[in-house]
Amino acid sequence: MTTTIIVSIVLLLLFAYIFDLSSSRTKIPSVILLLFLGWGVKQTATLLDIEIPNLTSVLPILGTIGLILIVLEGSLELELTRSKIPFVKKSALVAFIPIIVISLGLAYVIHYYSGISYKAALSNAIPLAVISSSIAIPSAQNLISKNKEFITYESSMSDIFGVILFNFVTFNDYFTFQSVSMFFGQIVLIIIISFIATLGLAFLLSKIKHSVKFAPIILLVILIYEISKIYNLPALVFILLFGIFLGNLDELKHIKFIQRLRPDILNNEVHKFKDLTAEMAFLIRALFFILFGFLIETAEIINTDTIVWALGITIGIFAIRYLLLKLFKIEISPLLYIAPRGLITILLFLSIPLKLVSPIVNNSLIIQVIILTALVMMMGLLFNKKDAKETEKFEQ
């Protein structure tokens, strides 16, 4: 039995790797293939009468670790210079405004049709307003550097803003001056913690001489993230700042403390750390979406009761995105199409307290919106001629 399980997991991960390699040519987002791979495994197991234990509780664990590694992987690639500050501000606004607009608008519709309180409706709406960096960042790998960087900044900040807003709305019974003050105090506190933890982890990375040095760093990152979550702090801020710090050591060489870390040597370690993070992020992301696909019931995919809602939400997402890109004078194609929902949507949906759950926002709706937004992204990338030509020029 053990051999069968190991062989099955290895084969599934090898399929995931093939999907990842082929996505640049086929333009099919690997997440769609992974979901259907997991779903196919479930159908095969049912057909062959193979009993598999309930794995539902494993999903949030894989999702949380995957989110940490994916945001860390993306932030390590970001270059932060003075000349890019306007670019970062624009990315932040394009990430933040849709979350507010979609959340408030969708919450009103859910409140109107389901009869639950507006606050509860808002908790249900926010997960559907957040772009999934776990899908967007890998899907943008074959775009020109400017577009790839924009997607990395935007989707990472969308995750952060979404989690912060979700926690504030869901875990505060009332919106008072005290709760708002505490909210901003938590943001300041996590920035201070991020600064101290980042310097400490960078110091460890530069000083550890043992052959095993990256695993303890990643474990400490996960530990700090989870402890921050216990106190309802926006822990993804720490992940983003830590990655940006390590990825921009050359820009910080003039700081005395950084000089003590010997940035030239540390840069080599950071490159190795990037590679390890990318490998681990791939494995965890693949396992998460295969498992999520495995847990999907066929009836949830073809649920006609929610498909109209899913289509309406998807149209709203891309209509608002189009208007926003126009407003900020950002190139429409292919950025318009890269607004997938995925891992972060699932994690936030699973975090909604039972007393706040809406009958409208259920497994079927979440799955259908994830698939529809991924299909829109697939079609957009498939017909994205401009980036393809630029990439060909660069490779030649």
Secondary structure as UniProt FT lines:
FT   HELIX           2..26
FT   HELIX           30..47
FT   TURN            48..49
FT   TURN            56..57
FT   HELIX           58..76
FT   HELIX           82..84
FT   HELIX           85..114
FT   HELIX           118..129
FT   HELIX           133..139
FT   TURN            140..142
FT   HELIX           145..170
FT   HELIX           177..207
FT   HELIX           214..230
FT   TURN            231..232
FT   HELIX           235..247
FT   HELIX           249..252
FT   TURN            253..254
FT   HELIX           256..260
FT   HELIX           263..295
FT   HELIX           298..301
FT   HELIX           304..327
FT   TURN            328..329
FT   TURN            333..334
FT   HELIX           335..337
FT   HELIX           343..350
FT   HELIX           354..356
FT   HELIX           363..382
FT   HELIX           385..395
//
